[in-house]
């Protein structure tokens, strides 16, 4: 590269390592000049700032890539699971529900998104389900189990065994992760 640079009339190169906050070397940032003088304070300050911005951009890209990999892993697990996986907010509104809902209750996930989780629970089982949810709200991080009937799209009832765990998401918002499986009665 230096040989080509000289052929192009470039005589000086200044380089700054691109370092992560933990000191990991991410690369180098360099600029070339036609002048034969060494770069001074202002040029070196720009070089340091450019390396800092490059480090932030590289770490951001790596974090986004890690997030995508984690999401793909999550989807691979939930989209192919035989049990229903559901995430609700503090009001019991469905935020996510896995495709396993279709073979168990005959519904597509999008038919339940944004709807109340109790909407398809048998009227005689709603009180027990609400009590479970209330207990999870009272003690974040707790886990509970209940058996209830849920209405199939065809109007019939299926008995489900539900295991639910409450948690705070990465924004500190309350969520409940629910795993339902069809009970063999």
Buried (B, 14 or more C-beta within 10 A) or exposed (E): EEEEBEEEEBBBEBEBEBBEEEEEEBEEBEBBBEEEEEBEEEBEEBBEEBBBEBBEEBBEEEEEEEEEEEEEEEEEEBEEBEBBBBBBBEEBBBBBBBBBBBEBBBBEBEBBEEBEBBEBBBEEBEEBBBEBBEBBBEEEEBEBEBEBBBBBEEEEBBBBBBBBBBBEEEEEEBBBBBBBBBEEE
